[in-house]
């Protein structure tokens, strides 16, 4: 065996060892969910090529136990002890610089699965980094589809998808490529149509961007289509996959704040967009309790749409759970809030939030279209947790080895397909529960009464109120909150009346 081959073998062995033994096991069948190994930048090309170029950064090989172990094994085999001595002292790196820029390798021999992505916008880039960030890169981005030629070209070039595997028609892509995984990254109103079409082609699993659908009827149709075709469906509520938030759930299970009485959600966005994340988080932290009733109110003084759908200006809701706890939902009532919640227990309080690194520390999307800055900031998101109880002597911050929540979600999709887990954190059934709470809040506002679940209304009650004139606006004039994301001359994606 040549030295270069031995070096690759050393890296592969150490990479796999670290990936399977550095984190706590999941609760399903003893599966180890790894932190993505993130060795520091290295001048050795064989190693650097696995995680992207590091030509502009200094060598920091000795900062990585993984890398040092591989180098030692290499040196023992060939006597090149000088390699270790030239690597220098450990270099302290910030959390951001420990995250490699992960790119796709053509004809990766370790790739077992082929993923096809529908819609090549900002969130698709985040999803692609998630698939490519799974340890060992068992999936490759095999094909993409988007009606916009510039989006196809930019995304395909950036993620190294061949021109023969770029499509304007996603159905043609599904028919010709027959991927193992289909990833739907379109706007809300296209989710049901695309998931149903993908399910008819019977991939192993479908990952669909949140929210699951625009109403409860569509969500049920998606579940039916996947069930009758034997296809697994995951909805991309990625934030429960944060390492610290996984640990937060474990602490709540252990009783560090006693019995949960209320989860308070404060969010600066629309309920279908950002607040849906928080509802999903609340149910996750309480181990998926059944929601029994919802009471809510909405305010809509402007004629705004969000990704083509009528959106509320503000909302307030309360959901009652079978475990005796309630979920307080506040949307757009307080500005400048992040993603997270406050958990009130009988013996303490826990707070969860998110933060990001500065854009200067995050890989750029250039030369792709960047209306919101680098999309990789979502892959670099950090979940923060702290709690307070009678014995904690003040606020205690929860720490856990960082990993990309999107990659963790993709790892779980693979584990589900391979039979290592029974139910993923982000299963479609759990996303449907979120959809039902959101629609019940709107239905409560429409009927002006508490709504007991299961919800019987299949359409979107907010859209129904807007169309019926039940929410007259003070300042007429339709506008799209996400118009900055739309390419070309369009200002939104919706059917004009």
Rosetta blueprint (number, residue, H / E / L):
1 X L
2 X L
3 X H
4 X H
5 X H
6 X H
7 X H
8 X H
9 X H
10 X H
11 X H
12 X H
13 X H
14 X H
15 X H
16 X H
17 X H
18 X H
19 X H
20 X H
21 X H
22 X L
23 X L
24 X L
25 X E
26 X L
27 X L
28 X L
29 X L
30 X L
31 X L
32 X E
33 X L
34 X L
35 X L
36 X L
37 X L
38 X L
39 X L
40 X L
41 X L
42 X L
43 X L
44 X L
45 X H
46 X H
47 X H
48 X H
49 X H
50 X H
51 X H
52 X L
53 X L
54 X L
55 X L
56 X L
57 X L
58 X L
59 X L
60 X L
61 X H
62 X H
63 X H
64 X L
65 X H
66 X H
67 X H
68 X H
69 X H
70 X H
71 X H
72 X H
73 X H
74 X H
75 X H
76 X H
77 X H
78 X H
79 X L
80 X L
81 X L
82 X H
83 X H
84 X H
85 X H
86 X L
87 X L
88 X L
89 X L
90 X L
91 X L
92 X L
93 X L
94 X L
95 X L
96 X L
97 X L
98 X L
99 X L
100 X L
101 X L
102 X L
103 X L
104 X L
105 X L
106 X L
107 X L
108 X L
109 X L
110 X L
111 X L
112 X L
113 X E
114 X E
115 X E
116 X E
117 X E
118 X E
119 X L
120 X L
121 X L
122 X H
123 X H
124 X H
125 X H
126 X H
127 X H
128 X H
129 X H
130 X H
131 X H
132 X H
133 X L
134 X L
135 X L
136 X L
137 X L
138 X L
139 X E
140 X E
141 X E
142 X E
143 X E
144 X E
145 X E
146 X L
147 X L
148 X L
149 X H
150 X H
151 X H
152 X H
153 X H
154 X H
155 X H
156 X H
157 X H
158 X H
159 X L
160 X L
161 X L
162 X L
163 X H
164 X H
165 X H
166 X E
167 X E
168 X L
169 X L
170 X H
171 X H
172 X H
173 X H
174 X H
175 X H
176 X H
177 X H
178 X L
179 X L
180 X L
181 X E
182 X E
183 X E
184 X E
185 X L
186 X L
187 X L
188 X H
189 X H
190 X H
191 X H
192 X H
193 X H
194 X H
195 X H
196 X H
197 X H
198 X H
199 X H
200 X H
201 X L
202 X L
203 X L
204 X L
205 X E
206 X E
207 X E
208 X E
209 X E
210 X L
211 X L
212 X L
213 X L
214 X L
215 X L
216 X H
217 X H
218 X H
219 X H
220 X H
221 X H
222 X H
223 X H
224 X H
225 X H
226 X H
227 X H
228 X H
229 X H
230 X L
231 X L
232 X E
233 X E
234 X E
235 X E
236 X E
237 X L
238 X L
239 X H
240 X H
241 X H
242 X L
243 X H
244 X H
245 X H
246 X H
247 X H
248 X H
249 X H
250 X H
251 X H
252 X H
253 X H
254 X H
255 X L
256 X L
257 X L
258 X L
259 X L
260 X E
261 X E
262 X E
263 X E
264 X E
265 X E
266 X E
267 X E
268 X L
269 X L
270 X L
271 X H
272 X H
273 X H
274 X H
275 X H
276 X H
277 X H
278 X H
279 X H
280 X H
281 X H
282 X H
283 X H
284 X H
285 X H
286 X L
287 X L
288 X L
289 X L
290 X L
291 X E
292 X E
293 X E
294 X E
295 X E
296 X E
297 X E
298 X E
299 X E
300 X L
301 X L
302 X E
303 X E
304 X E
305 X E
306 X E
307 X L
308 X L
309 X E
310 X E
311 X L
312 X L
313 X L
314 X E
315 X E
316 X E
317 X E
318 X E
319 X E
320 X E
321 X E
322 X L
323 X L
324 X L
325 X L
326 X E
327 X E
328 X E
329 X E
330 X E
331 X E
332 X L
333 X L
334 X L
335 X L
336 X L
337 X L
338 X L
339 X L
340 X L
341 X E
342 X E
343 X E
344 X E
345 X E
346 X L
347 X L
348 X E
349 X E
350 X E
351 X E
352 X E
353 X E
354 X E
355 X E
356 X L
357 X L
358 X L
359 X H
360 X H
361 X H
362 X L
363 X L
364 X L
365 X L
366 X L
367 X L
368 X L
369 X L
370 X L
371 X L
372 X L
373 X L
374 X L
375 X H
376 X H
377 X H
378 X L
379 X L
380 X L
381 X L
382 X E
383 X E
384 X E
385 X E
386 X E
387 X E
388 X E
389 X E
390 X L
391 X L
392 X L
393 X L
394 X L
395 X L
396 X E
397 X E
398 X L
399 X L
400 X L
401 X L
402 X L
403 X L
404 X L
405 X H
406 X H
407 X H
408 X H
409 X H
410 X H
411 X H
412 X H
413 X H
414 X H
415 X H
416 X H
417 X H
418 X L
419 X L
420 X L
421 X L
422 X L
423 X L
424 X L
425 X L
426 X L
427 X E
428 X H
429 X H
430 X H
431 X H
432 X H
433 X H
434 X H
435 X H
436 X H
437 X H
438 X H
439 X H
440 X H
441 X H
442 X H
443 X H
444 X H
445 X H
446 X H
447 X H
448 X L
449 X L
450 X L
451 X E
452 X E
453 X L
454 X L
455 X L
456 X L
457 X L
458 X L
459 X L
460 X L
461 X H
462 X H
463 X H
464 X H
465 X H
466 X H
467 X H
468 X H
469 X L
470 X L
471 X L
472 X L
473 X L
474 X L
475 X E
476 X E
477 X E
478 X E
479 X E
480 X E
481 X L
482 X L
483 X H
484 X H
485 X H
486 X L
487 X L
488 X L
489 X L
490 X L
491 X L
492 X L
493 X L
494 X L
495 X L
496 X L
497 X L
